[in-house]
């Protein structure tokens, strides 16, 4: 559903003004893309945000949740590395 909707929006050029390279990148991305519930909600709220954040993966400013996630993952990584050594 999301692949067809996104493709139709891109063909109509109502979503973004795009280049041939961008369209090819999106087509390649969609070949292996697996839809999640949060991605669907993002797309339904604003397709441009979905393109920017999920397809093109623009960097975004960290907030308290992403900072916590990064710290948590780093601690787990350090623990696992030390565990493997010892």
Gaussian input, Z-matrix of N, CA and C with variables (Angstrom, degrees):
# hf/3-21g

backbone

0 1
 N
 C     1     B1
 C     2     B2     1     A1
 N     3     B3     2     A2     1     D1
 C     4     B4     3     A3     2     D2
 C     5     B5     4     A4     3     D3
 N     6     B6     5     A5     4     D4
 C     7     B7     6     A6     5     D5
 C     8     B8     7     A7     6     D6
 N     9     B9     8     A8     7     D7
 C    10    B10     9     A9     8     D8
 C    11    B11    10    A10     9     D9
 N    12    B12    11    A11    10    D10
 C    13    B13    12    A12    11    D11
 C    14    B14    13    A13    12    D12
 N    15    B15    14    A14    13    D13
 C    16    B16    15    A15    14    D14
 C    17    B17    16    A16    15    D15
 N    18    B18    17    A17    16    D16
 C    19    B19    18    A18    17    D17
 C    20    B20    19    A19    18    D18
 N    21    B21    20    A20    19    D19
 C    22    B22    21    A21    20    D20
 C    23    B23    22    A22    21    D21
 N    24    B24    23    A23    22    D22
 C    25    B25    24    A24    23    D23
 C    26    B26    25    A25    24    D24
 N    27    B27    26    A26    25    D25
 C    28    B28    27    A27    26    D26
 C    29    B29    28    A28    27    D27
 N    30    B30    29    A29    28    D28
 C    31    B31    30    A30    29    D29
 C    32    B32    31    A31    30    D30
 N    33    B33    32    A32    31    D31
 C    34    B34    33    A33    32    D32
 C    35    B35    34    A34    33    D33
 N    36    B36    35    A35    34    D34
 C    37    B37    36    A36    35    D35
 C    38    B38    37    A37    36    D36
 N    39    B39    38    A38    37    D37
 C    40    B40    39    A39    38    D38
 C    41    B41    40    A40    39    D39
 N    42    B42    41    A41    40    D40
 C    43    B43    42    A42    41    D41
 C    44    B44    43    A43    42    D42
 N    45    B45    44    A44    43    D43
 C    46    B46    45    A45    44    D44
 C    47    B47    46    A46    45    D45
 N    48    B48    47    A47    46    D46
 C    49    B49    48    A48    47    D47
 C    50    B50    49    A49    48    D48
 N    51    B51    50    A50    49    D49
 C    52    B52    51    A51    50    D50
 C    53    B53    52    A52    51    D51
 N    54    B54    53    A53    52    D52
 C    55    B55    54    A54    53    D53
 C    56    B56    55    A55    54    D54
 N    57    B57    56    A56    55    D55
 C    58    B58    57    A57    56    D56
 C    59    B59    58    A58    57    D57
 N    60    B60    59    A59    58    D58
 C    61    B61    60    A60    59    D59
 C    62    B62    61    A61    60    D60
 N    63    B63    62    A62    61    D61
 C    64    B64    63    A63    62    D62
 C    65    B65    64    A64    63    D63
 N    66    B66    65    A65    64    D64
 C    67    B67    66    A66    65    D65
 C    68    B68    67    A67    66    D66
 N    69    B69    68    A68    67    D67
 C    70    B70    69    A69    68    D68
 C    71    B71    70    A70    69    D69
 N    72    B72    71    A71    70    D70
 C    73    B73    72    A72    71    D71
 C    74    B74    73    A73    72    D72
 N    75    B75    74    A74    73    D73
 C    76    B76    75    A75    74    D74
 C    77    B77    76    A76    75    D75
 N    78    B78    77    A77    76    D76
 C    79    B79    78    A78    77    D77
 C    80    B80    79    A79    78    D78
 N    81    B81    80    A80    79    D79
 C    82    B82    81    A81    80    D80
 C    83    B83    82    A82    81    D81
 N    84    B84    83    A83    82    D82
 C    85    B85    84    A84    83    D83
 C    86    B86    85    A85    84    D84
 N    87    B87    86    A86    85    D85
 C    88    B88    87    A87    86    D86
 C    89    B89    88    A88    87    D87
 N    90    B90    89    A89    88    D88
 C    91    B91    90    A90    89    D89
 C    92    B92    91    A91    90    D90
 N    93    B93    92    A92    91    D91
 C    94    B94    93    A93    92    D92
 C    95    B95    94    A94    93    D93
 N    96    B96    95    A95    94    D94
 C    97    B97    96    A96    95    D95
 C    98    B98    97    A97    96    D96
 N    99    B99    98    A98    97    D97
 C   100   B100    99    A99    98    D98
 C   101   B101   100   A100    99    D99
 N   102   B102   101   A101   100   D100
 C   103   B103   102   A102   101   D101
 C   104   B104   103   A103   102   D102
 N   105   B105   104   A104   103   D103
 C   106   B106   105   A105   104   D104
 C   107   B107   106   A106   105   D105
 N   108   B108   107   A107   106   D106
 C   109   B109   108   A108   107   D107
 C   110   B110   109   A109   108   D108
 N   111   B111   110   A110   109   D109
 C   112   B112   111   A111   110   D110
 C   113   B113   112   A112   111   D111
 N   114   B114   113   A113   112   D112
 C   115   B115   114   A114   113   D113
 C   116   B116   115   A115   114   D114
 N   117   B117   116   A116   115   D115
 C   118   B118   117   A117   116   D116
 C   119   B119   118   A118   117   D117
 N   120   B120   119   A119   118   D118
 C   121   B121   120   A120   119   D119
 C   122   B122   121   A121   120   D120
 N   123   B123   122   A122   121   D121
 C   124   B124   123   A123   122   D122
 C   125   B125   124   A124   123   D123
 N   126   B126   125   A125   124   D124
 C   127   B127   126   A126   125   D125
 C   128   B128   127   A127   126   D126
 N   129   B129   128   A128   127   D127
 C   130   B130   129   A129   128   D128
 C   131   B131   130   A130   129   D129
 N   132   B132   131   A131   130   D130
 C   133   B133   132   A132   131   D131
 C   134   B134   133   A133   132   D132
 N   135   B135   134   A134   133   D133
 C   136   B136   135   A135   134   D134
 C   137   B137   136   A136   135   D135
 N   138   B138   137   A137   136   D136
 C   139   B139   138   A138   137   D137
 C   140   B140   139   A139   138   D138
 N   141   B141   140   A140   139   D139
 C   142   B142   141   A141   140   D140
 C   143   B143   142   A142   141   D141
 N   144   B144   143   A143   142   D142
 C   145   B145   144   A144   143   D143
 C   146   B146   145   A145   144   D144
 N   147   B147   146   A146   145   D145
 C   148   B148   147   A147   146   D146
 C   149   B149   148   A148   147   D147
 N   150   B150   149   A149   148   D148
 C   151   B151   150   A150   149   D149
 C   152   B152   151   A151   150   D150
 N   153   B153   152   A152   151   D151
 C   154   B154   153   A153   152   D152
 C   155   B155   154   A154   153   D153
 N   156   B156   155   A155   154   D154
 C   157   B157   156   A156   155   D155
 C   158   B158   157   A157   156   D156
 N   159   B159   158   A158   157   D157
 C   160   B160   159   A159   158   D158
 C   161   B161   160   A160   159   D159
 N   162   B162   161   A161   160   D160
 C   163   B163   162   A162   161   D161
 C   164   B164   163   A163   162   D162
 N   165   B165   164   A164   163   D163
 C   166   B166   165   A165   164   D164
 C   167   B167   166   A166   165   D165
 N   168   B168   167   A167   166   D166
 C   169   B169   168   A168   167   D167
 C   170   B170   169   A169   168   D168
 N   171   B171   170   A170   169   D169
 C   172   B172   171   A171   170   D170
 C   173   B173   172   A172   171   D171
 N   174   B174   173   A173   172   D172
 C   175   B175   174   A174   173   D173
 C   176   B176   175   A175   174   D174
 N   177   B177   176   A176   175   D175
 C   178   B178   177   A177   176   D176
 C   179   B179   178   A178   177   D177
 N   180   B180   179   A179   178   D178
 C   181   B181   180   A180   179   D179
 C   182   B182   181   A181   180   D180
 N   183   B183   182   A182   181   D181
 C   184   B184   183   A183   182   D182
 C   185   B185   184   A184   183   D183
 N   186   B186   185   A185   184   D184
 C   187   B187   186   A186   185   D185
 C   188   B188   187   A187   186   D186
 N   189   B189   188   A188   187   D187
 C   190   B190   189   A189   188   D188
 C   191   B191   190   A190   189   D189
 N   192   B192   191   A191   190   D190
 C   193   B193   192   A192   191   D191
 C   194   B194   193   A193   192   D192
 N   195   B195   194   A194   193   D193
 C   196   B196   195   A195   194   D194
 C   197   B197   196   A196   195   D195
 N   198   B198   197   A197   196   D196
 C   199   B199   198   A198   197   D197
 C   200   B200   199   A199   198   D198
 N   201   B201   200   A200   199   D199
 C   202   B202   201   A201   200   D200
 C   203   B203   202   A202   201   D201
 N   204   B204   203   A203   202   D202
 C   205   B205   204   A204   203   D203
 C   206   B206   205   A205   204   D204
 N   207   B207   206   A206   205   D205
 C   208   B208   207   A207   206   D206
 C   209   B209   208   A208   207   D207
 N   210   B210   209   A209   208   D208
 C   211   B211   210   A210   209   D209
 C   212   B212   211   A211   210   D210
 N   213   B213   212   A212   211   D211
 C   214   B214   213   A213   212   D212
 C   215   B215   214   A214   213   D213
 N   216   B216   215   A215   214   D214
 C   217   B217   216   A216   215   D215
 C   218   B218   217   A217   216   D216
 N   219   B219   218   A218   217   D217
 C   220   B220   219   A219   218   D218
 C   221   B221   220   A220   219   D219
 N   222   B222   221   A221   220   D220
 C   223   B223   222   A222   221   D221
 C   224   B224   223   A223   222   D222
 N   225   B225   224   A224   223   D223
 C   226   B226   225   A225   224   D224
 C   227   B227   226   A226   225   D225
 N   228   B228   227   A227   226   D226
 C   229   B229   228   A228   227   D227
 C   230   B230   229   A229   228   D228
 N   231   B231   230   A230   229   D229
 C   232   B232   231   A231   230   D230
 C   233   B233   232   A232   231   D231
 N   234   B234   233   A233   232   D232
 C   235   B235   234   A234   233   D233
 C   236   B236   235   A235   234   D234
 N   237   B237   236   A236   235   D235
 C   238   B238   237   A237   236   D236
 C   239   B239   238   A238   237   D237
 N   240   B240   239   A239   238   D238
 C   241   B241   240   A240   239   D239
 C   242   B242   241   A241   240   D240
 N   243   B243   242   A242   241   D241
 C   244   B244   243   A243   242   D242
 C   245   B245   244   A244   243   D243
 N   246   B246   245   A245   244   D244
 C   247   B247   246   A246   245   D245
 C   248   B248   247   A247   246   D246
 N   249   B249   248   A248   247   D247
 C   250   B250   249   A249   248   D248
 C   251   B251   250   A250   249   D249
 N   252   B252   251   A251   250   D250
 C   253   B253   252   A252   251   D251
 C   254   B254   253   A253   252   D252
 N   255   B255   254   A254   253   D253
 C   256   B256   255   A255   254   D254
 C   257   B257   256   A256   255   D255

   B1=1.4395
   B2=1.5250
   B3=1.3384
   B4=1.4642
   B5=1.5263
   B6=1.3377
   B7=1.4655
   B8=1.5193
   B9=1.3290
   B10=1.4631
   B11=1.5203
   B12=1.3307
   B13=1.4648
   B14=1.5152
   B15=1.3262
   B16=1.4613
   B17=1.5238
   B18=1.3152
   B19=1.4608
   B20=1.5156
   B21=1.3314
   B22=1.4661
   B23=1.5249
   B24=1.3153
   B25=1.4636
   B26=1.5211
   B27=1.3260
   B28=1.4632
   B29=1.5258
   B30=1.3301
   B31=1.4631
   B32=1.5215
   B33=1.3351
   B34=1.4638
   B35=1.5194
   B36=1.3272
   B37=1.4626
   B38=1.5230
   B39=1.3250
   B40=1.4582
   B41=1.5129
   B42=1.3153
   B43=1.4550
   B44=1.5248
   B45=1.2895
   B46=1.4675
   B47=1.5152
   B48=1.3119
   B49=1.4600
   B50=1.5135
   B51=1.3203
   B52=1.4525
   B53=1.5156
   B54=1.3132
   B55=1.4541
   B56=1.5196
   B57=1.2936
   B58=1.4618
   B59=1.5272
   B60=1.3307
   B61=1.4620
   B62=1.5287
   B63=1.3241
   B64=1.4668
   B65=1.5227
   B66=1.3166
   B67=1.4662
   B68=1.5213
   B69=1.3089
   B70=1.4630
   B71=1.5228
   B72=1.3271
   B73=1.4613
   B74=1.5240
   B75=1.3205
   B76=1.4661
   B77=1.5183
   B78=1.3225
   B79=1.4728
   B80=1.5280
   B81=1.3281
   B82=1.4665
   B83=1.5216
   B84=1.3235
   B85=1.4608
   B86=1.5252
   B87=1.3142
   B88=1.4609
   B89=1.5241
   B90=1.3158
   B91=1.4675
   B92=1.5269
   B93=1.3161
   B94=1.4647
   B95=1.5259
   B96=1.3114
   B97=1.4658
   B98=1.5238
   B99=1.3240
   B100=1.4639
   B101=1.5248
   B102=1.3057
   B103=1.4556
   B104=1.5277
   B105=1.3344
   B106=1.4574
   B107=1.5284
   B108=1.3112
   B109=1.4611
   B110=1.5239
   B111=1.3270
   B112=1.4687
   B113=1.5283
   B114=1.3359
   B115=1.4619
   B116=1.5261
   B117=1.3142
   B118=1.4657
   B119=1.5215
   B120=1.3204
   B121=1.4692
   B122=1.5172
   B123=1.3243
   B124=1.4653
   B125=1.5133
   B126=1.3356
   B127=1.4607
   B128=1.5210
   B129=1.3248
   B130=1.4655
   B131=1.5263
   B132=1.3357
   B133=1.4642
   B134=1.5222
   B135=1.3275
   B136=1.4632
   B137=1.5270
   B138=1.3288
   B139=1.4767
   B140=1.5282
   B141=1.3347
   B142=1.4694
   B143=1.5271
   B144=1.3134
   B145=1.4673
   B146=1.5273
   B147=1.3309
   B148=1.4674
   B149=1.5288
   B150=1.3130
   B151=1.4667
   B152=1.5227
   B153=1.3110
   B154=1.4609
   B155=1.5265
   B156=1.3384
   B157=1.4619
   B158=1.5163
   B159=1.3102
   B160=1.4651
   B161=1.5212
   B162=1.3135
   B163=1.4651
   B164=1.5250
   B165=1.3337
   B166=1.4624
   B167=1.5235
   B168=1.3241
   B169=1.4674
   B170=1.5235
   B171=1.3180
   B172=1.4560
   B173=1.5212
   B174=1.3183
   B175=1.4700
   B176=1.5274
   B177=1.3032
   B178=1.4570
   B179=1.5125
   B180=1.2984
   B181=1.4538
   B182=1.5244
   B183=1.3238
   B184=1.4579
   B185=1.5195
   B186=1.3212
   B187=1.4569
   B188=1.5270
   B189=1.3192
   B190=1.4662
   B191=1.5285
   B192=1.3312
   B193=1.4641
   B194=1.5290
   B195=1.3319
   B196=1.4649
   B197=1.5249
   B198=1.3251
   B199=1.4607
   B200=1.5250
   B201=1.3277
   B202=1.4650
   B203=1.5302
   B204=1.3205
   B205=1.4645
   B206=1.5148
   B207=1.3233
   B208=1.4650
   B209=1.5305
   B210=1.3242
   B211=1.4616
   B212=1.5251
   B213=1.3169
   B214=1.4658
   B215=1.5276
   B216=1.3274
   B217=1.4589
   B218=1.5230
   B219=1.3133
   B220=1.4645
   B221=1.5315
   B222=1.3332
   B223=1.4626
   B224=1.5267
   B225=1.3256
   B226=1.4683
   B227=1.5212
   B228=1.3228
   B229=1.4660
   B230=1.5258
   B231=1.3260
   B232=1.4652
   B233=1.5209
   B234=1.3209
   B235=1.4712
   B236=1.5294
   B237=1.3190
   B238=1.4568
   B239=1.5269
   B240=1.3329
   B241=1.4655
   B242=1.5187
   B243=1.3379
   B244=1.4678
   B245=1.5181
   B246=1.3252
   B247=1.4577
   B248=1.5289
   B249=1.3441
   B250=1.4728
   B251=1.5154
   B252=1.3391
   B253=1.4611
   B254=1.5206
   B255=1.3117
   B256=1.4692
   B257=1.5082
   A1=111.18
   A2=116.45
   A3=119.50
   A4=110.94
   A5=116.53
   A6=119.48
   A7=110.09
   A8=116.55
   A9=120.17
   A10=111.43
   A11=116.83
   A12=120.11
   A13=111.54
   A14=116.29
   A15=120.25
   A16=110.57
   A17=116.77
   A18=120.33
   A19=110.94
   A20=117.59
   A21=120.73
   A22=111.67
   A23=116.98
   A24=120.08
   A25=111.33
   A26=116.12
   A27=119.42
   A28=111.52
   A29=116.28
   A30=119.66
   A31=111.28
   A32=116.47
   A33=120.83
   A34=112.01
   A35=116.05
   A36=123.14
   A37=111.33
   A38=116.81
   A39=120.00
   A40=111.01
   A41=116.78
   A42=120.66
   A43=110.61
   A44=116.18
   A45=121.25
   A46=108.13
   A47=115.56
   A48=119.70
   A49=104.56
   A50=116.03
   A51=118.68
   A52=111.45
   A53=113.12
   A54=120.34
   A55=108.76
   A56=115.91
   A57=121.41
   A58=110.42
   A59=116.70
   A60=121.06
   A61=111.30
   A62=116.39
   A63=119.76
   A64=111.25
   A65=116.05
   A66=119.27
   A67=111.46
   A68=117.29
   A69=120.57
   A70=111.30
   A71=116.52
   A72=120.26
   A73=110.42
   A74=116.96
   A75=121.33
   A76=110.36
   A77=117.45
   A78=120.38
   A79=110.79
   A80=116.89
   A81=120.62
   A82=111.13
   A83=116.31
   A84=120.85
   A85=110.50
   A86=117.24
   A87=121.44
   A88=113.34
   A89=117.64
   A90=120.09
   A91=111.72
   A92=117.26
   A93=120.50
   A94=112.71
   A95=116.43
   A96=120.76
   A97=111.55
   A98=116.14
   A99=122.11
   A100=107.82
   A101=115.35
   A102=122.07
   A103=111.49
   A104=116.51
   A105=121.52
   A106=108.12
   A107=115.94
   A108=120.26
   A109=111.10
   A110=117.01
   A111=118.93
   A112=111.44
   A113=117.16
   A114=119.90
   A115=110.97
   A116=116.50
   A117=120.01
   A118=110.29
   A119=117.09
   A120=120.35
   A121=111.48
   A122=116.57
   A123=120.37
   A124=110.47
   A125=116.76
   A126=121.10
   A127=111.22
   A128=116.53
   A129=120.14
   A130=111.87
   A131=116.93
   A132=120.32
   A133=111.51
   A134=116.10
   A135=119.73
   A136=109.51
   A137=118.03
   A138=120.57
   A139=113.79
   A140=116.94
   A141=119.09
   A142=111.00
   A143=116.91
   A144=120.99
   A145=109.50
   A146=116.62
   A147=120.54
   A148=110.23
   A149=117.10
   A150=120.68
   A151=110.84
   A152=115.89
   A153=120.47
   A154=111.83
   A155=116.89
   A156=120.07
   A157=114.20
   A158=118.96
   A159=121.80
   A160=112.95
   A161=116.81
   A162=119.44
   A163=110.50
   A164=116.66
   A165=120.21
   A166=112.31
   A167=117.27
   A168=124.08
   A169=112.79
   A170=115.52
   A171=120.29
   A172=108.93
   A173=116.76
   A174=118.39
   A175=110.13
   A176=116.13
   A177=120.20
   A178=109.36
   A179=115.36
   A180=120.98
   A181=109.36
   A182=115.88
   A183=120.35
   A184=110.88
   A185=115.11
   A186=121.25
   A187=107.38
   A188=117.34
   A189=120.06
   A190=112.52
   A191=117.62
   A192=120.76
   A193=111.53
   A194=116.57
   A195=118.39
   A196=110.96
   A197=117.03
   A198=119.77
   A199=109.87
   A200=116.87
   A201=120.85
   A202=110.17
   A203=117.11
   A204=121.23
   A205=112.09
   A206=117.27
   A207=121.08
   A208=111.15
   A209=115.80
   A210=119.96
   A211=110.06
   A212=116.88
   A213=122.33
   A214=110.87
   A215=116.77
   A216=120.47
   A217=111.71
   A218=116.70
   A219=120.20
   A220=110.87
   A221=117.14
   A222=120.93
   A223=110.06
   A224=117.23
   A225=120.18
   A226=111.42
   A227=116.36
   A228=120.42
   A229=110.84
   A230=117.02
   A231=120.75
   A232=111.29
   A233=117.04
   A234=121.08
   A235=110.31
   A236=117.09
   A237=121.02
   A238=111.58
   A239=116.62
   A240=120.24
   A241=111.05
   A242=117.11
   A243=120.53
   A244=110.15
   A245=118.38
   A246=123.47
   A247=110.78
   A248=116.54
   A249=120.44
   A250=111.55
   A251=117.40
   A252=121.62
   A253=111.48
   A254=115.47
   A255=120.44
   A256=109.19
   D1=-52.51
   D2=-177.56
   D3=-66.18
   D4=-35.66
   D5=179.49
   D6=-64.27
   D7=-44.38
   D8=179.89
   D9=-66.10
   D10=-43.45
   D11=179.32
   D12=-63.16
   D13=-44.22
   D14=179.99
   D15=-64.83
   D16=-43.04
   D17=178.66
   D18=-62.05
   D19=-44.16
   D20=179.07
   D21=-63.33
   D22=-42.26
   D23=178.32
   D24=-63.22
   D25=-39.25
   D26=179.82
   D27=-68.34
   D28=-38.62
   D29=179.30
   D30=-64.38
   D31=-37.91
   D32=179.55
   D33=-75.53
   D34=-14.90
   D35=-178.23
   D36=59.66
   D37=30.77
   D38=176.30
   D39=-91.48
   D40=-21.13
   D41=-177.63
   D42=-81.32
   D43=-53.92
   D44=178.63
   D45=-146.79
   D46=158.86
   D47=168.36
   D48=-88.50
   D49=120.17
   D50=-172.01
   D51=-125.63
   D52=159.46
   D53=176.64
   D54=-96.59
   D55=169.51
   D56=177.39
   D57=-59.90
   D58=-40.58
   D59=-179.22
   D60=-64.03
   D61=-40.24
   D62=177.93
   D63=-64.08
   D64=-43.04
   D65=178.17
   D66=-62.27
   D67=-41.09
   D68=177.91
   D69=-65.06
   D70=-40.36
   D71=177.58
   D72=-61.71
   D73=-44.26
   D74=-179.71
   D75=-64.14
   D76=-41.91
   D77=178.63
   D78=-60.91
   D79=-43.69
   D80=178.47
   D81=-65.26
   D82=-40.78
   D83=178.62
   D84=-60.39
   D85=-43.72
   D86=-175.67
   D87=-71.26
   D88=-18.63
   D89=179.08
   D90=-64.30
   D91=-34.66
   D92=-176.98
   D93=-113.50
   D94=4.24
   D95=-175.79
   D96=-72.15
   D97=136.19
   D98=174.98
   D99=-116.57
   D100=125.13
   D101=-175.37
   D102=-74.44
   D103=133.23
   D104=173.27
   D105=-113.64
   D106=164.48
   D107=-179.45
   D108=-62.81
   D109=-41.53
   D110=-179.44
   D111=-68.02
   D112=-35.18
   D113=176.14
   D114=-65.46
   D115=-40.61
   D116=178.08
   D117=-62.48
   D118=-44.53
   D119=178.35
   D120=-61.56
   D121=-41.41
   D122=177.65
   D123=-61.39
   D124=-44.85
   D125=-179.93
   D126=-62.89
   D127=-42.97
   D128=-178.73
   D129=-67.56
   D130=-34.38
   D131=177.87
   D132=-70.46
   D133=-47.50
   D134=-179.11
   D135=-160.59
   D136=106.81
   D137=-179.57
   D138=-58.80
   D139=-30.40
   D140=179.03
   D141=-66.17
   D142=-39.35
   D143=177.71
   D144=-65.11
   D145=-40.74
   D146=176.98
   D147=-58.91
   D148=-47.31
   D149=178.73
   D150=-60.11
   D151=-48.07
   D152=-176.23
   D153=-64.12
   D154=-46.09
   D155=-172.49
   D156=-88.86
   D157=-37.08
   D158=-173.80
   D159=-96.94
   D160=-43.34
   D161=-175.86
   D162=-84.05
   D163=-55.76
   D164=-177.41
   D165=-84.83
   D166=-16.46
   D167=176.38
   D168=52.87
   D169=51.49
   D170=175.47
   D171=-63.72
   D172=143.35
   D173=177.08
   D174=-67.28
   D175=151.16
   D176=179.20
   D177=-131.01
   D178=162.72
   D179=-179.43
   D180=-74.79
   D181=134.98
   D182=179.38
   D183=-65.78
   D184=146.39
   D185=171.41
   D186=-122.71
   D187=-176.47
   D188=-175.16
   D189=-61.01
   D190=-30.82
   D191=-177.94
   D192=-75.77
   D193=-42.63
   D194=-179.84
   D195=-70.37
   D196=-35.43
   D197=177.28
   D198=-63.66
   D199=-45.02
   D200=177.93
   D201=-59.73
   D202=-44.57
   D203=179.72
   D204=-60.88
   D205=-42.58
   D206=179.18
   D207=-63.99
   D208=-44.05
   D209=179.36
   D210=-63.67
   D211=-45.65
   D212=-179.28
   D213=-58.90
   D214=-46.24
   D215=-179.73
   D216=-67.04
   D217=-37.13
   D218=179.06
   D219=-66.03
   D220=-41.83
   D221=178.01
   D222=-61.94
   D223=-43.78
   D224=177.57
   D225=-62.19
   D226=-39.76
   D227=178.70
   D228=-63.49
   D229=-46.43
   D230=179.25
   D231=-63.62
   D232=-41.62
   D233=177.85
   D234=-60.61
   D235=-47.60
   D236=-178.45
   D237=-63.55
   D238=-41.36
   D239=178.44
   D240=-62.38
   D241=-44.59
   D242=178.60
   D243=-66.43
   D244=-38.56
   D245=179.38
   D246=-61.74
   D247=-42.78
   D248=178.14
   D249=-64.25
   D250=-38.21
   D251=-179.74
   D252=-66.77
   D253=-47.18
   D254=-175.52
   D255=-86.16

